């Protein structure tokens, strides 16, 4: 039997699923994390590589006083105008891909790379072709909503609008090699399940 070396993991899940928490746990277990959300934020922060292109495409009013993309204004525009979201993705996605490849190249020899990609399912094969396994962090929609409301200043309609734009639980599960249901369990139990999966990857026949 040919041994499959599980070297790259795609980590995904909807807003409020606990995906970032699992990413941190995997880092503590020895993984090299490529956080595409963090990359996106850096690209749209003051001085970020995407700022000039965003200003040209959407106008200077989309850049705030600190020189960053006005995320609240862009979110409102993107939800009301799908073509605006498509234009933003055309700017950001190639840059995110380049930065992700660079971050992945910084992994130590033999170190497992975890690509944390919130929109992995929505992106078609672009990210899925990079990974050996896909791990989906799953939760009930109401749980996701309550978590986001507890950690942010968002209003419930805004969270519901994001959920409506994201892939469904069924769509994520359909592409998953592994699913962790992060609903109604303690942080300790979540960590136990992550460690169990890590051991499975390390001992894959």
PyMOL CGO cylinders between C-alpha atoms (Angstrom):
from pymol import cmd
from pymol.cgo import CYLINDER

trace = [
    CYLINDER, 0.00, 0.00, 0.00, 1.25, 3.48, -0.88, 0.3, 1, 1, 1, 1, 1, 1,
    CYLINDER, 1.25, 3.48, -0.88, 1.45, 5.68, 2.20, 0.3, 1, 1, 1, 1, 1, 1,
    CYLINDER, 1.45, 5.68, 2.20, -0.39, 8.99, 1.84, 0.3, 1, 1, 1, 1, 1, 1,
    CYLINDER, -0.39, 8.99, 1.84, 1.56, 11.74, 3.56, 0.3, 1, 1, 1, 1, 1, 1,
    CYLINDER, 1.56, 11.74, 3.56, -0.97, 14.21, 4.92, 0.3, 1, 1, 1, 1, 1, 1,
    CYLINDER, -0.97, 14.21, 4.92, 1.07, 17.39, 4.77, 0.3, 1, 1, 1, 1, 1, 1,
    CYLINDER, 1.07, 17.39, 4.77, -1.47, 20.11, 3.99, 0.3, 1, 1, 1, 1, 1, 1,
    CYLINDER, -1.47, 20.11, 3.99, -4.83, 20.64, 5.68, 0.3, 1, 1, 1, 1, 1, 1,
    CYLINDER, -4.83, 20.64, 5.68, -7.63, 22.94, 4.56, 0.3, 1, 1, 1, 1, 1, 1,
    CYLINDER, -7.63, 22.94, 4.56, -9.47, 24.36, 7.56, 0.3, 1, 1, 1, 1, 1, 1,
    CYLINDER, -9.47, 24.36, 7.56, -12.84, 26.00, 6.98, 0.3, 1, 1, 1, 1, 1, 1,
    CYLINDER, -12.84, 26.00, 6.98, -16.13, 26.83, 8.64, 0.3, 1, 1, 1, 1, 1, 1,
    CYLINDER, -16.13, 26.83, 8.64, -18.75, 29.54, 8.74, 0.3, 1, 1, 1, 1, 1, 1,
    CYLINDER, -18.75, 29.54, 8.74, -18.61, 32.73, 10.73, 0.3, 1, 1, 1, 1, 1, 1,
    CYLINDER, -18.61, 32.73, 10.73, -18.83, 31.96, 14.44, 0.3, 1, 1, 1, 1, 1, 1,
    CYLINDER, -18.83, 31.96, 14.44, -18.13, 28.25, 13.99, 0.3, 1, 1, 1, 1, 1, 1,
    CYLINDER, -18.13, 28.25, 13.99, -14.94, 28.28, 16.07, 0.3, 1, 1, 1, 1, 1, 1,
    CYLINDER, -14.94, 28.28, 16.07, -12.64, 27.76, 13.11, 0.3, 1, 1, 1, 1, 1, 1,
    CYLINDER, -12.64, 27.76, 13.11, -10.05, 30.27, 14.33, 0.3, 1, 1, 1, 1, 1, 1,
    CYLINDER, -10.05, 30.27, 14.33, -9.98, 28.60, 17.75, 0.3, 1, 1, 1, 1, 1, 1,
    CYLINDER, -9.98, 28.60, 17.75, -9.28, 25.26, 16.10, 0.3, 1, 1, 1, 1, 1, 1,
    CYLINDER, -9.28, 25.26, 16.10, -6.58, 26.89, 13.97, 0.3, 1, 1, 1, 1, 1, 1,
    CYLINDER, -6.58, 26.89, 13.97, -4.85, 28.08, 17.12, 0.3, 1, 1, 1, 1, 1, 1,
    CYLINDER, -4.85, 28.08, 17.12, -5.09, 24.61, 18.65, 0.3, 1, 1, 1, 1, 1, 1,
    CYLINDER, -5.09, 24.61, 18.65, -3.50, 23.08, 15.55, 0.3, 1, 1, 1, 1, 1, 1,
    CYLINDER, -3.50, 23.08, 15.55, -0.71, 25.63, 15.76, 0.3, 1, 1, 1, 1, 1, 1,
    CYLINDER, -0.71, 25.63, 15.76, -0.08, 24.60, 19.37, 0.3, 1, 1, 1, 1, 1, 1,
    CYLINDER, -0.08, 24.60, 19.37, 0.14, 20.99, 18.19, 0.3, 1, 1, 1, 1, 1, 1,
    CYLINDER, 0.14, 20.99, 18.19, 2.89, 21.92, 15.74, 0.3, 1, 1, 1, 1, 1, 1,
    CYLINDER, 2.89, 21.92, 15.74, 1.15, 23.02, 12.55, 0.3, 1, 1, 1, 1, 1, 1,
    CYLINDER, 1.15, 23.02, 12.55, 2.20, 26.01, 10.47, 0.3, 1, 1, 1, 1, 1, 1,
    CYLINDER, 2.20, 26.01, 10.47, -0.93, 28.14, 10.06, 0.3, 1, 1, 1, 1, 1, 1,
    CYLINDER, -0.93, 28.14, 10.06, -1.64, 30.16, 6.92, 0.3, 1, 1, 1, 1, 1, 1,
    CYLINDER, -1.64, 30.16, 6.92, -4.48, 32.48, 7.98, 0.3, 1, 1, 1, 1, 1, 1,
    CYLINDER, -4.48, 32.48, 7.98, -6.07, 33.92, 4.85, 0.3, 1, 1, 1, 1, 1, 1,
    CYLINDER, -6.07, 33.92, 4.85, -8.35, 36.19, 6.89, 0.3, 1, 1, 1, 1, 1, 1,
    CYLINDER, -8.35, 36.19, 6.89, -5.31, 37.76, 8.52, 0.3, 1, 1, 1, 1, 1, 1,
    CYLINDER, -5.31, 37.76, 8.52, -3.67, 38.11, 5.11, 0.3, 1, 1, 1, 1, 1, 1,
    CYLINDER, -3.67, 38.11, 5.11, -6.79, 39.85, 3.78, 0.3, 1, 1, 1, 1, 1, 1,
    CYLINDER, -6.79, 39.85, 3.78, -6.82, 42.24, 6.73, 0.3, 1, 1, 1, 1, 1, 1,
    CYLINDER, -6.82, 42.24, 6.73, -3.15, 43.10, 6.18, 0.3, 1, 1, 1, 1, 1, 1,
    CYLINDER, -3.15, 43.10, 6.18, -3.79, 43.79, 2.49, 0.3, 1, 1, 1, 1, 1, 1,
    CYLINDER, -3.79, 43.79, 2.49, -6.58, 46.23, 3.38, 0.3, 1, 1, 1, 1, 1, 1,
    CYLINDER, -6.58, 46.23, 3.38, -4.84, 47.84, 6.38, 0.3, 1, 1, 1, 1, 1, 1,
    CYLINDER, -4.84, 47.84, 6.38, -3.12, 51.24, 6.14, 0.3, 1, 1, 1, 1, 1, 1,
    CYLINDER, -3.12, 51.24, 6.14, -0.30, 50.82, 3.62, 0.3, 1, 1, 1, 1, 1, 1,
    CYLINDER, -0.30, 50.82, 3.62, -1.63, 47.43, 2.52, 0.3, 1, 1, 1, 1, 1, 1,
    CYLINDER, -1.63, 47.43, 2.52, -0.88, 46.27, -1.01, 0.3, 1, 1, 1, 1, 1, 1,
    CYLINDER, -0.88, 46.27, -1.01, -4.57, 46.34, -2.00, 0.3, 1, 1, 1, 1, 1, 1,
    CYLINDER, -4.57, 46.34, -2.00, -5.37, 49.88, -0.83, 0.3, 1, 1, 1, 1, 1, 1,
    CYLINDER, -5.37, 49.88, -0.83, -4.44, 51.73, -4.03, 0.3, 1, 1, 1, 1, 1, 1,
    CYLINDER, -4.44, 51.73, -4.03, -6.38, 49.31, -6.22, 0.3, 1, 1, 1, 1, 1, 1,
    CYLINDER, -6.38, 49.31, -6.22, -9.43, 49.51, -3.92, 0.3, 1, 1, 1, 1, 1, 1,
    CYLINDER, -9.43, 49.51, -3.92, -9.31, 53.31, -3.99, 0.3, 1, 1, 1, 1, 1, 1,
    CYLINDER, -9.31, 53.31, -3.99, -9.16, 53.31, -7.79, 0.3, 1, 1, 1, 1, 1, 1,
    CYLINDER, -9.16, 53.31, -7.79, -11.97, 50.77, -8.14, 0.3, 1, 1, 1, 1, 1, 1,
    CYLINDER, -11.97, 50.77, -8.14, -14.36, 52.12, -5.50, 0.3, 1, 1, 1, 1, 1, 1,
    CYLINDER, -14.36, 52.12, -5.50, -13.28, 55.71, -4.92, 0.3, 1, 1, 1, 1, 1, 1,
    CYLINDER, -13.28, 55.71, -4.92, -11.34, 57.36, -2.09, 0.3, 1, 1, 1, 1, 1, 1,
    CYLINDER, -11.34, 57.36, -2.09, -14.45, 57.40, 0.14, 0.3, 1, 1, 1, 1, 1, 1,
    CYLINDER, -14.45, 57.40, 0.14, -13.97, 53.64, 0.63, 0.3, 1, 1, 1, 1, 1, 1,
    CYLINDER, -13.97, 53.64, 0.63, -10.67, 54.37, 2.42, 0.3, 1, 1, 1, 1, 1, 1,
    CYLINDER, -10.67, 54.37, 2.42, -10.98, 55.60, 6.00, 0.3, 1, 1, 1, 1, 1, 1,
    CYLINDER, -10.98, 55.60, 6.00, -9.07, 58.38, 7.74, 0.3, 1, 1, 1, 1, 1, 1,
    CYLINDER, -9.07, 58.38, 7.74, -6.33, 55.96, 8.84, 0.3, 1, 1, 1, 1, 1, 1,
    CYLINDER, -6.33, 55.96, 8.84, -5.73, 54.80, 5.27, 0.3, 1, 1, 1, 1, 1, 1,
    CYLINDER, -5.73, 54.80, 5.27, -7.42, 51.39, 5.62, 0.3, 1, 1, 1, 1, 1, 1,
    CYLINDER, -7.42, 51.39, 5.62, -10.35, 50.04, 3.67, 0.3, 1, 1, 1, 1, 1, 1,
    CYLINDER, -10.35, 50.04, 3.67, -13.57, 51.04, 5.41, 0.3, 1, 1, 1, 1, 1, 1,
    CYLINDER, -13.57, 51.04, 5.41, -14.71, 47.51, 6.17, 0.3, 1, 1, 1, 1, 1, 1,
    CYLINDER, -14.71, 47.51, 6.17, -18.19, 48.42, 7.40, 0.3, 1, 1, 1, 1, 1, 1,
    CYLINDER, -18.19, 48.42, 7.40, -18.88, 50.53, 4.32, 0.3, 1, 1, 1, 1, 1, 1,
    CYLINDER, -18.88, 50.53, 4.32, -17.49, 47.88, 2.00, 0.3, 1, 1, 1, 1, 1, 1,
    CYLINDER, -17.49, 47.88, 2.00, -19.55, 45.18, 3.70, 0.3, 1, 1, 1, 1, 1, 1,
    CYLINDER, -19.55, 45.18, 3.70, -22.72, 47.23, 3.21, 0.3, 1, 1, 1, 1, 1, 1,
    CYLINDER, -22.72, 47.23, 3.21, -21.88, 47.83, -0.45, 0.3, 1, 1, 1, 1, 1, 1,
    CYLINDER, -21.88, 47.83, -0.45, -20.97, 44.21, -1.13, 0.3, 1, 1, 1, 1, 1, 1,
    CYLINDER, -20.97, 44.21, -1.13, -24.23, 42.92, 0.35, 0.3, 1, 1, 1, 1, 1, 1,
    CYLINDER, -24.23, 42.92, 0.35, -26.32, 45.33, -1.69, 0.3, 1, 1, 1, 1, 1, 1,
    CYLINDER, -26.32, 45.33, -1.69, -24.35, 44.99, -4.95, 0.3, 1, 1, 1, 1, 1, 1,
    CYLINDER, -24.35, 44.99, -4.95, -22.99, 41.56, -5.93, 0.3, 1, 1, 1, 1, 1, 1,
    CYLINDER, -22.99, 41.56, -5.93, -20.92, 43.14, -8.71, 0.3, 1, 1, 1, 1, 1, 1,
    CYLINDER, -20.92, 43.14, -8.71, -19.07, 45.20, -6.08, 0.3, 1, 1, 1, 1, 1, 1,
    CYLINDER, -19.07, 45.20, -6.08, -18.19, 42.04, -4.19, 0.3, 1, 1, 1, 1, 1, 1,
    CYLINDER, -18.19, 42.04, -4.19, -16.94, 40.47, -7.42, 0.3, 1, 1, 1, 1, 1, 1,
    CYLINDER, -16.94, 40.47, -7.42, -14.74, 43.52, -8.13, 0.3, 1, 1, 1, 1, 1, 1,
    CYLINDER, -14.74, 43.52, -8.13, -13.30, 43.41, -4.61, 0.3, 1, 1, 1, 1, 1, 1,
    CYLINDER, -13.30, 43.41, -4.61, -12.58, 39.68, -4.93, 0.3, 1, 1, 1, 1, 1, 1,
    CYLINDER, -12.58, 39.68, -4.93, -10.84, 40.30, -8.26, 0.3, 1, 1, 1, 1, 1, 1,
    CYLINDER, -10.84, 40.30, -8.26, -8.48, 42.64, -6.43, 0.3, 1, 1, 1, 1, 1, 1,
    CYLINDER, -8.48, 42.64, -6.43, -7.96, 40.63, -3.26, 0.3, 1, 1, 1, 1, 1, 1,
    CYLINDER, -7.96, 40.63, -3.26, -7.96, 36.98, -4.27, 0.3, 1, 1, 1, 1, 1, 1,
    CYLINDER, -7.96, 36.98, -4.27, -4.77, 36.98, -6.39, 0.3, 1, 1, 1, 1, 1, 1,
    CYLINDER, -4.77, 36.98, -6.39, -2.93, 38.93, -3.68, 0.3, 1, 1, 1, 1, 1, 1,
    CYLINDER, -2.93, 38.93, -3.68, -4.20, 36.60, -0.96, 0.3, 1, 1, 1, 1, 1, 1,
    CYLINDER, -4.20, 36.60, -0.96, -3.07, 33.60, -3.02, 0.3, 1, 1, 1, 1, 1, 1,
    CYLINDER, -3.07, 33.60, -3.02, 0.42, 35.04, -3.48, 0.3, 1, 1, 1, 1, 1, 1,
    CYLINDER, 0.42, 35.04, -3.48, 0.76, 35.87, 0.20, 0.3, 1, 1, 1, 1, 1, 1,
    CYLINDER, 0.76, 35.87, 0.20, -0.59, 32.47, 1.24, 0.3, 1, 1, 1, 1, 1, 1,
    CYLINDER, -0.59, 32.47, 1.24, 2.00, 30.69, -0.89, 0.3, 1, 1, 1, 1, 1, 1,
    CYLINDER, 2.00, 30.69, -0.89, 4.72, 32.84, 0.67, 0.3, 1, 1, 1, 1, 1, 1,
    CYLINDER, 4.72, 32.84, 0.67, 3.50, 32.11, 4.21, 0.3, 1, 1, 1, 1, 1, 1,
    CYLINDER, 3.50, 32.11, 4.21, 3.30, 28.39, 3.46, 0.3, 1, 1, 1, 1, 1, 1,
    CYLINDER, 3.30, 28.39, 3.46, 6.90, 28.44, 2.19, 0.3, 1, 1, 1, 1, 1, 1,
    CYLINDER, 6.90, 28.44, 2.19, 8.02, 29.55, 5.65, 0.3, 1, 1, 1, 1, 1, 1,
    CYLINDER, 8.02, 29.55, 5.65, 7.03, 26.22, 7.24, 0.3, 1, 1, 1, 1, 1, 1,
    CYLINDER, 7.03, 26.22, 7.24, 9.83, 24.14, 8.65, 0.3, 1, 1, 1, 1, 1, 1,
    CYLINDER, 9.83, 24.14, 8.65, 10.84, 20.99, 6.73, 0.3, 1, 1, 1, 1, 1, 1,
    CYLINDER, 10.84, 20.99, 6.73, 8.25, 18.32, 7.43, 0.3, 1, 1, 1, 1, 1, 1,
    CYLINDER, 8.25, 18.32, 7.43, 5.93, 20.70, 9.27, 0.3, 1, 1, 1, 1, 1, 1,
    CYLINDER, 5.93, 20.70, 9.27, 2.26, 20.28, 8.46, 0.3, 1, 1, 1, 1, 1, 1,
    CYLINDER, 2.26, 20.28, 8.46, 0.69, 23.35, 6.82, 0.3, 1, 1, 1, 1, 1, 1,
    CYLINDER, 0.69, 23.35, 6.82, -2.88, 24.35, 7.69, 0.3, 1, 1, 1, 1, 1, 1,
    CYLINDER, -2.88, 24.35, 7.69, -4.63, 26.74, 5.30, 0.3, 1, 1, 1, 1, 1, 1,
    CYLINDER, -4.63, 26.74, 5.30, -7.34, 28.57, 7.26, 0.3, 1, 1, 1, 1, 1, 1,
    CYLINDER, -7.34, 28.57, 7.26, -9.76, 29.62, 4.50, 0.3, 1, 1, 1, 1, 1, 1,
    CYLINDER, -9.76, 29.62, 4.50, -13.26, 30.77, 5.54, 0.3, 1, 1, 1, 1, 1, 1,
    CYLINDER, -13.26, 30.77, 5.54, -14.59, 30.67, 1.96, 0.3, 1, 1, 1, 1, 1, 1,
    CYLINDER, -14.59, 30.67, 1.96, -12.88, 27.47, 0.85, 0.3, 1, 1, 1, 1, 1, 1,
    CYLINDER, -12.88, 27.47, 0.85, -16.09, 25.90, -0.42, 0.3, 1, 1, 1, 1, 1, 1,
    CYLINDER, -16.09, 25.90, -0.42, -17.26, 29.09, -2.10, 0.3, 1, 1, 1, 1, 1, 1,
    CYLINDER, -17.26, 29.09, -2.10, -13.92, 29.41, -3.93, 0.3, 1, 1, 1, 1, 1, 1,
    CYLINDER, -13.92, 29.41, -3.93, -14.37, 26.26, -5.97, 0.3, 1, 1, 1, 1, 1, 1,
    CYLINDER, -14.37, 26.26, -5.97, -11.22, 24.18, -6.49, 0.3, 1, 1, 1, 1, 1, 1,
    CYLINDER, -11.22, 24.18, -6.49, -8.77, 27.04, -6.08, 0.3, 1, 1, 1, 1, 1, 1,
    CYLINDER, -8.77, 27.04, -6.08, -7.95, 26.21, -2.45, 0.3, 1, 1, 1, 1, 1, 1,
    CYLINDER, -7.95, 26.21, -2.45, -9.12, 22.61, -2.34, 0.3, 1, 1, 1, 1, 1, 1,
    CYLINDER, -9.12, 22.61, -2.34, -6.50, 21.58, -4.89, 0.3, 1, 1, 1, 1, 1, 1,
    CYLINDER, -6.50, 21.58, -4.89, -3.78, 22.84, -2.53, 0.3, 1, 1, 1, 1, 1, 1,
    CYLINDER, -3.78, 22.84, -2.53, -4.61, 20.49, 0.34, 0.3, 1, 1, 1, 1, 1, 1,
    CYLINDER, -4.61, 20.49, 0.34, -4.53, 16.79, 1.17, 0.3, 1, 1, 1, 1, 1, 1,
    CYLINDER, -4.53, 16.79, 1.17, -7.44, 16.89, 3.62, 0.3, 1, 1, 1, 1, 1, 1,
    CYLINDER, -7.44, 16.89, 3.62, -10.29, 19.30, 4.41, 0.3, 1, 1, 1, 1, 1, 1,
    CYLINDER, -10.29, 19.30, 4.41, -11.41, 19.85, 7.99, 0.3, 1, 1, 1, 1, 1, 1,
    CYLINDER, -11.41, 19.85, 7.99, -14.79, 21.55, 8.47, 0.3, 1, 1, 1, 1, 1, 1,
    CYLINDER, -14.79, 21.55, 8.47, -15.74, 23.12, 11.79, 0.3, 1, 1, 1, 1, 1, 1,
    CYLINDER, -15.74, 23.12, 11.79, -19.49, 22.93, 12.01, 0.3, 1, 1, 1, 1, 1, 1,
    CYLINDER, -19.49, 22.93, 12.01, -22.11, 24.58, 14.24, 0.3, 1, 1, 1, 1, 1, 1,
    CYLINDER, -22.11, 24.58, 14.24, -25.80, 25.32, 14.22, 0.3, 1, 1, 1, 1, 1, 1,
    CYLINDER, -25.80, 25.32, 14.22, -26.66, 28.69, 12.62, 0.3, 1, 1, 1, 1, 1, 1,
    CYLINDER, -26.66, 28.69, 12.62, -28.16, 30.06, 15.84, 0.3, 1, 1, 1, 1, 1, 1,
    CYLINDER, -28.16, 30.06, 15.84, -25.00, 29.14, 17.71, 0.3, 1, 1, 1, 1, 1, 1,
    CYLINDER, -25.00, 29.14, 17.71, -22.93, 30.96, 15.09, 0.3, 1, 1, 1, 1, 1, 1,
    CYLINDER, -22.93, 30.96, 15.09, -25.11, 34.04, 15.39, 0.3, 1, 1, 1, 1, 1, 1,
    CYLINDER, -25.11, 34.04, 15.39, -24.92, 34.16, 19.17, 0.3, 1, 1, 1, 1, 1, 1,
    CYLINDER, -24.92, 34.16, 19.17, -21.13, 33.78, 19.14, 0.3, 1, 1, 1, 1, 1, 1,
    CYLINDER, -21.13, 33.78, 19.14, -20.67, 36.65, 16.70, 0.3, 1, 1, 1, 1, 1, 1,
    CYLINDER, -20.67, 36.65, 16.70, -23.06, 38.89, 18.63, 0.3, 1, 1, 1, 1, 1, 1,
    CYLINDER, -23.06, 38.89, 18.63, -21.15, 38.15, 21.86, 0.3, 1, 1, 1, 1, 1, 1,
    CYLINDER, -21.15, 38.15, 21.86, -17.74, 39.01, 20.44, 0.3, 1, 1, 1, 1, 1, 1,
    CYLINDER, -17.74, 39.01, 20.44, -18.55, 41.97, 18.19, 0.3, 1, 1, 1, 1, 1, 1,
    CYLINDER, -18.55, 41.97, 18.19, -20.66, 45.09, 17.83, 0.3, 1, 1, 1, 1, 1, 1,
    CYLINDER, -20.66, 45.09, 17.83, -22.58, 43.65, 14.89, 0.3, 1, 1, 1, 1, 1, 1,
    CYLINDER, -22.58, 43.65, 14.89, -26.37, 43.66, 14.84, 0.3, 1, 1, 1, 1, 1, 1,
    CYLINDER, -26.37, 43.66, 14.84, -28.19, 40.38, 14.28, 0.3, 1, 1, 1, 1, 1, 1,
    CYLINDER, -28.19, 40.38, 14.28, -29.37, 41.28, 10.72, 0.3, 1, 1, 1, 1, 1, 1,
    CYLINDER, -29.37, 41.28, 10.72, -25.75, 41.85, 9.67, 0.3, 1, 1, 1, 1, 1, 1,
    CYLINDER, -25.75, 41.85, 9.67, -24.70, 38.43, 10.99, 0.3, 1, 1, 1, 1, 1, 1,
    CYLINDER, -24.70, 38.43, 10.99, -27.66, 36.77, 9.30, 0.3, 1, 1, 1, 1, 1, 1,
    CYLINDER, -27.66, 36.77, 9.30, -26.73, 38.48, 6.03, 0.3, 1, 1, 1, 1, 1, 1,
    CYLINDER, -26.73, 38.48, 6.03, -23.20, 37.07, 6.22, 0.3, 1, 1, 1, 1, 1, 1,
    CYLINDER, -23.20, 37.07, 6.22, -24.53, 33.58, 6.93, 0.3, 1, 1, 1, 1, 1, 1,
    CYLINDER, -24.53, 33.58, 6.93, -26.86, 33.85, 3.95, 0.3, 1, 1, 1, 1, 1, 1,
    CYLINDER, -26.86, 33.85, 3.95, -23.90, 34.65, 1.68, 0.3, 1, 1, 1, 1, 1, 1,
    CYLINDER, -23.90, 34.65, 1.68, -21.76, 31.78, 2.93, 0.3, 1, 1, 1, 1, 1, 1,
    CYLINDER, -21.76, 31.78, 2.93, -21.95, 28.13, 1.96, 0.3, 1, 1, 1, 1, 1, 1,
    CYLINDER, -21.95, 28.13, 1.96, -24.51, 26.03, 3.80, 0.3, 1, 1, 1, 1, 1, 1,
    CYLINDER, -24.51, 26.03, 3.80, -23.57, 23.44, 6.38, 0.3, 1, 1, 1, 1, 1, 1,
    CYLINDER, -23.57, 23.44, 6.38, -24.54, 20.75, 3.88, 0.3, 1, 1, 1, 1, 1, 1,
    CYLINDER, -24.54, 20.75, 3.88, -22.27, 22.20, 1.19, 0.3, 1, 1, 1, 1, 1, 1,
    CYLINDER, -22.27, 22.20, 1.19, -19.30, 22.28, 3.55, 0.3, 1, 1, 1, 1, 1, 1,
    CYLINDER, -19.30, 22.28, 3.55, -19.92, 18.77, 4.80, 0.3, 1, 1, 1, 1, 1, 1,
    CYLINDER, -19.92, 18.77, 4.80, -20.10, 17.52, 1.22, 0.3, 1, 1, 1, 1, 1, 1,
    CYLINDER, -20.10, 17.52, 1.22, -16.45, 18.42, 0.59, 0.3, 1, 1, 1, 1, 1, 1,
    CYLINDER, -16.45, 18.42, 0.59, -15.13, 17.56, 4.07, 0.3, 1, 1, 1, 1, 1, 1,
    CYLINDER, -15.13, 17.56, 4.07, -12.77, 14.72, 4.86, 0.3, 1, 1, 1, 1, 1, 1,
    CYLINDER, -12.77, 14.72, 4.86, -13.29, 15.43, 8.55, 0.3, 1, 1, 1, 1, 1, 1,
    CYLINDER, -13.29, 15.43, 8.55, -15.98, 17.35, 10.46, 0.3, 1, 1, 1, 1, 1, 1,
    CYLINDER, -15.98, 17.35, 10.46, -15.85, 18.60, 14.03, 0.3, 1, 1, 1, 1, 1, 1,
    CYLINDER, -15.85, 18.60, 14.03, -19.24, 19.63, 15.40, 0.3, 1, 1, 1, 1, 1, 1,
    CYLINDER, -19.24, 19.63, 15.40, -18.40, 22.52, 17.68, 0.3, 1, 1, 1, 1, 1, 1,
    CYLINDER, -18.40, 22.52, 17.68, -21.79, 22.94, 19.25, 0.3, 1, 1, 1, 1, 1, 1,
    CYLINDER, -21.79, 22.94, 19.25, -22.79, 22.32, 22.84, 0.3, 1, 1, 1, 1, 1, 1,
    CYLINDER, -22.79, 22.32, 22.84, -19.31, 21.16, 23.84, 0.3, 1, 1, 1, 1, 1, 1,
    CYLINDER, -19.31, 21.16, 23.84, -16.68, 22.65, 26.13, 0.3, 1, 1, 1, 1, 1, 1,
    CYLINDER, -16.68, 22.65, 26.13, -13.41, 24.13, 24.98, 0.3, 1, 1, 1, 1, 1, 1,
    CYLINDER, -13.41, 24.13, 24.98, -11.67, 21.15, 26.56, 0.3, 1, 1, 1, 1, 1, 1,
    CYLINDER, -11.67, 21.15, 26.56, -13.80, 18.72, 24.55, 0.3, 1, 1, 1, 1, 1, 1,
    CYLINDER, -13.80, 18.72, 24.55, -13.10, 20.67, 21.37, 0.3, 1, 1, 1, 1, 1, 1,
    CYLINDER, -13.10, 20.67, 21.37, -9.38, 20.44, 22.09, 0.3, 1, 1, 1, 1, 1, 1,
    CYLINDER, -9.38, 20.44, 22.09, -9.67, 16.69, 22.69, 0.3, 1, 1, 1, 1, 1, 1,
    CYLINDER, -9.67, 16.69, 22.69, -11.34, 16.22, 19.32, 0.3, 1, 1, 1, 1, 1, 1,
    CYLINDER, -11.34, 16.22, 19.32, -8.69, 18.30, 17.57, 0.3, 1, 1, 1, 1, 1, 1,
    CYLINDER, -8.69, 18.30, 17.57, -5.91, 16.31, 19.24, 0.3, 1, 1, 1, 1, 1, 1,
    CYLINDER, -5.91, 16.31, 19.24, -7.59, 13.05, 18.26, 0.3, 1, 1, 1, 1, 1, 1,
    CYLINDER, -7.59, 13.05, 18.26, -7.69, 14.17, 14.64, 0.3, 1, 1, 1, 1, 1, 1,
    CYLINDER, -7.69, 14.17, 14.64, -4.06, 15.33, 14.79, 0.3, 1, 1, 1, 1, 1, 1,
    CYLINDER, -4.06, 15.33, 14.79, -3.05, 11.87, 16.02, 0.3, 1, 1, 1, 1, 1, 1,
    CYLINDER, -3.05, 11.87, 16.02, -5.04, 10.28, 13.19, 0.3, 1, 1, 1, 1, 1, 1,
    CYLINDER, -5.04, 10.28, 13.19, -3.19, 12.40, 10.60, 0.3, 1, 1, 1, 1, 1, 1,
    CYLINDER, -3.19, 12.40, 10.60, 0.16, 11.55, 12.16, 0.3, 1, 1, 1, 1, 1, 1,
    CYLINDER, 0.16, 11.55, 12.16, -0.57, 7.84, 12.09, 0.3, 1, 1, 1, 1, 1, 1,
    CYLINDER, -0.57, 7.84, 12.09, -2.34, 7.61, 8.75, 0.3, 1, 1, 1, 1, 1, 1,
    CYLINDER, -2.34, 7.61, 8.75, -1.53, 4.23, 7.15, 0.3, 1, 1, 1, 1, 1, 1,
]
cmd.load_cgo(trace, "trace")
